[in-house]
C-alpha cells in the first residue's frame, strides 16, 4: 500500500512555488505522481528579492507576506490534489519549506514564511513546516537539509556520487560506498542568486536562459581571484549560507572598477563552477559521478564550466539519470521530510549541519 505526501518548495531564486505529489512503498522507494508550479507574482517576488539586499521589514509587511505566501502554497497544493484525482484523505501530510527570508547560523536564527495554518485550513490536510529550527536548537546550522534525503534516494553501494543542487545557493552531498550517513553535505557558495540579480539589474530579465548571456562574456581572472578570497570559501564544513550574505552588496564591495555585465555573469558563473569543483576534488580524487539538480541544470554554460573545472574523471549528469527530474528534487525532499516527521523519525545531521544529537524536524499543523 502506497502512502501519498505533497512537498512544497520555493527556493532562493524566488521564481516559483513548486509542488510534487509523491508516494513511498514499504521499501521506501519514491514515485512521483503529479507536479505543479505557480509563478511567483512579480510584486511579491520584488519584495522578497529586496529583502535579501535590505533585510528590514515592518511587522505589518511581514504578516502580509506570510499570509500571501500561505495562500499561494495552498493554491499549489489544491491544484495538485484536484488534478491528481485523489481524495484528500489519501494524502497523509503536506511538507512545506516556506520561503526563506533570513538565515543566520551565527546567531542561531532562521526564518521561512508561508503561513502553514492557511495551508492546512485550505486543504484539510496536516501540514508540516518550520523544518530548520529544531536542528538549530540542537546546535546545528539548520541547513542543508537535503543530504539525508539524497542518501535515502541516490546512494549506491558501488559508486562514488556527489549530488549538486544548483539553486540560488549551491550545495553538495557526498555519497560514498559504505557510508551510513553522508560524510559531507554543505553549501559551497552562490549559484543562481547572483546570476539572477545581475540579469535583473542590467538586462531586465529574471535569469540568463541557458547561460546564453554569460557565454558571451569574458571571465575576469583578477576579479575571480578576489572573489575567491572570501572567508566563506575557506571555512570547513559544516557550513551554510544564503542571499543574506551573497548578494549584490557583497559583489559591489569587491568591485575595483566597472565591468561589462556580460563579464560579470561569466565571472560569477566561473565562481560557482570553481567553488563546487574545488570542494568535490578535495573530497574525492577521481572516479566520481556528479548528478545536478535545481534550476541551474538548465544553464548549459554553467554545466559546461563545472565539467571543465572537474575534468574527465568526474562526469556530470543530472538526477533524471537516477529517476527523479532535477526540477522536483527539492519539492520531493519536503514530502520525504513530512513523512519522517509523521513517523517521528529523528535524523542524525551532525555531519552536515553540526547538530549535537539526532532530531525530529518540523512542526505539525492539524486541520
N, C-alpha and C positions, 0 to 999 in steps of 0.2 A: 504493500500500500504506500502510495506516494504522499509526501507532506509538502504542501504548497506555501511559499513565502513570497512576499514582494520586497524588493530592495529599491530604495530611492536615494539618488545622489545628485548633488550639484557641486561641481568642483571649483578649483581656484580660478579657472578661466571664466566662470560665471556666464557661460553662453547658453546653457540649457539645464533643465532638470531631467535626468534620465531615470527611467523605471524599468525593472525587469521582474517578471513573474517566473520563478524557478521552482523546481521540486527536487527533493532528495529521496533516494531509495534507502533501504536499510543498510546498504553498504556505504552510504554517504556520497554516492555519485550524484552529480548535479546535472539536471536537464533544464535548458532554457525554453520556456513555452511561449512567452509573449513579451515584447519590449515596446516602449513608447518614450518619446522625448517631447518636452514642451520647451519652446524657445523662451528664454528669459525676456520678459518685457524690457524694452530699451531703457525706460525711465528707472526701473528697478536695478537693471544692470549698471547703469551710470552711477547710481547711488552707492552700490556695493563696490564698484571699482574705485570710486573716490575714497571710500573708507580705507582701502589698502594703502593709500598715499597719505591721507589725513585722518588718522584713526580717532576722530572725535565725533560724538553724536549725542543729540538730546534724548532723554528718556522717551519723549513722545514719538520721536522719529524711530527709535529702536523698537518700540512697541508696534508701531505701524508696519515696519519692515518684517518683524517677526510674524505678525498675523497674515500679512500679504503672502509671504513665502509659505506659511502653513496652508493657505488656500490653494496655492499653486501645486504644492506637493500632493495635497488631497486630490486635486483635479487630475494629476497624472495617475495616481493610484486608481481612481474611479474609472478612468478611461481603460486601464488595463483590465480591471475586473469585468467591466461591461463587454469588452471586445473579446476577452478570452472565454466568455460564456461560462463563467464559474459562479457558483453560489458563494457569497462572502463567507459562509460558514466553512467552506472548504479551505480557506486561507488561514493558517494558524497565526500569522503575525506579519506586520509591516516593519521593516527596518529602515529608518530614515536618518541619514547622517546629518541632514540640515546643511545650511550654507555657512561655511566657516567665515567669520569676520575678524577674529583675532585669535592668535595662538602664540603664547609666550611661555615656553617651558621654564625660563629663568625665574619667573615668579609663580610658577605652577598654576597658570591660568589659561584657559582656552574657552572660546565662546562660539557656538554654532547655533544659528537661529532658523526658524521654520516651525512654528508652534505645533508640537505633536498632539496637543489636546484637540486642535482643529482637525488634524488628520484622522484621529480615531473617532471623533464625533461625526465627521462626514462619511466615513467608510463603515463604521460599526465594527472595526477590526482592531485588536490590540496593536499598539504601535510602540516600538522601542526606539529611543533616541538617546542623546547625551552619552555617547559611547566613550568619549575620551577621558572624562574627569575621574572616573573610578580608577583608571590607570595612574593618573596624576596623584590621586590620594595615596596610592601605594608607592610613590616615589618615582614614577615613570614620567616620560615626556608627553604621553598622550598620543603619540604618533611615531612612526607609521603603524597603522593597524592591519595593513594588508598582508604582511609576511606569513602569519599563521594560516590565512586563507590560501595564499599561494602554495604553501606547503601541503595543505589538505588536497588541493586540486591538481597541482602541477609537478609535485615531487616525483622523481624517477630513482629507483634503487640502483640504476646502472649508469646514469649520465649526470655530469655537472651541468646545472642550469642556472641562469640568472633571469629573473623576471624584472623588466624595466618598465615602470609606469611613467609615461610622458604626459603628465598633466600640467597644471600651472607650475608646480614644483615637481622635479624628478625624484623618484625614489627607486631603490633596487632591493630585491630579495635574492639572497644567495642560497641555492639548494644543492647540497652535496650528498651523494650516496652515503647512507649510514647515519645521517643526522636525524635525530628525533624532532629537533626544532631548528629553524634557520639560525645559523651561526651569525649571520649578518642580515640586517634589514634596516635601512635608514634613508633619509633624504640626502641626495647628493648635491642639490642646489637648484637654481632656477631652470625652468624649461619654457613652457608656453607663456608664462606670466609676463616676462619681459618682452618677448617677441610680440605678443598681442598688444602690449602697451605702446610699443614703437609703431606698430601698424596703425593703431587708432590715432596716435598723435600726428604722424606725418603723412599717412595715406588715407585716413578716414575709412579704414577697413578694420573689421573686428579681428581678423587674423590673416596670416600670409598663406593663402591657399597653395597647397603642395610645396610651399617653400619657394615659390617662383620669384618673389622679390629678393629674398635672401640670396638666391643662386646668382643674381646679377651683381651682388656686392663683392667687395674685397675684404678679406679678413685682415684687420689691422693688428698686426702682431704685437706692437708696443702696448696698445690698449688691452689686448687679450692678456698679456703677461701681467699688466697692472691689476686687472680684474681677478686674476688667479691668485693674487697675493692676499685676497681677503681671508680673514682669520677663520671663517666658517669652513673653508675647504681644507684647512689644516687640522680641524677637530677630529678626534677619534669617535667612532660610534660608541654608544647610541647618540644620535643627534637628529633633530628635526627642525624645520624652518618653514617660512611662509612668505606671503606677499607683504607682510608687515615689515619684513627686512629687505627682501629682494624686489625692489620696485624702482620706479623712475627716479626717485630721490637718491636711492643707493647708486644708481648708474650715473646720475648727473654730478654727484660729488666726486666722481672718479674720472670725469672727462677733462682733459687738459686743453682741448680745442674742439672746434666744430667738425663733426664728421658727416659725410653724406649718409642719410638714413639707411640706404641700402647696405652701406658698410657696417653700420651699427647692427643691422639684422644678421649679416653674415658673421660678424664677430661674436655676437651673443649666441648664435647657433653653434659656433665652434666652442664657446664656453660650456654650453650644455653637453655637447658631444664629448669634449675632452674630460670634463669633470666626472662624467659617468664612466667613460672608458678607463681613466686612471684608477678609479676605485675598483673596478672589476678586475683589472690586471694585477692589482696589488693582492687580491684575494685568490684568484685562480690564474695560474701561469699559462695555461693553454687548454685546448680541447674542451671548450665550454660553449654550450648553446645559449644564445640570447633570445629571449622572447619579449617583445614590446607590447604594451597596451596603452590605452589612453588616447586622447586626441592627437598627440604628436606623431602617432604612427602614420598619419596621412601626410605629414610633412616629409616629402621624399628627399629634400635636400638635407634635412636633419638626419634622417636614417642613413643617407649615404655618408655623411660626415662621421656618424657614430661607427659605421662599419670601417671607414678608413682609419679612424683612431684606434679601433680594436685590433684590426688585422685579420688575416685569413683563419687563424686558429679559433676565432670567436664568431661563427656565422650568426647573422642577425635575422630573425624571423619575427612574426607576431603571434599572439596567442591563438589565433584562428587555427594554427597548425596543431594546437593542443586541445581543440574542441570548443573554445569559447571566443566569440567575437571580441576583439580588443576594445570596442566601444562600450561593452556591457560588463566588463570585469568588475569595475568598482560598484555598480549597482548590485551585481550578484554578490559581491563581498558583504554588503549590508543586509542582504537577505540571509546569508550564512551567519552573520553575527547575530541577527534576530533569532535564528534557530538555536545558536549557542546560548543566548540569554533565556529563551523559553525553557530550554533543557537544563538551565542553571549550571552550565559547564564553565569552569574557570579556564583562563588562558594564561600560560606562562610566557610573559612578554619581556622577561629580564634581558634576553639577548638582543632585543630590538628597541624597546623603549627605556630599559633600565629599571623597570619596576622591581620592587624588592620581594614580591610574592605573587603567586597566581591570583588573578582577579576575574570576577564575573563582570562583563562590560554591559553598560546600558541600563536605562530606567524604563520600566513598562508603564504605559498609559492605557488604561482599560476603557472601553466604551461606557 
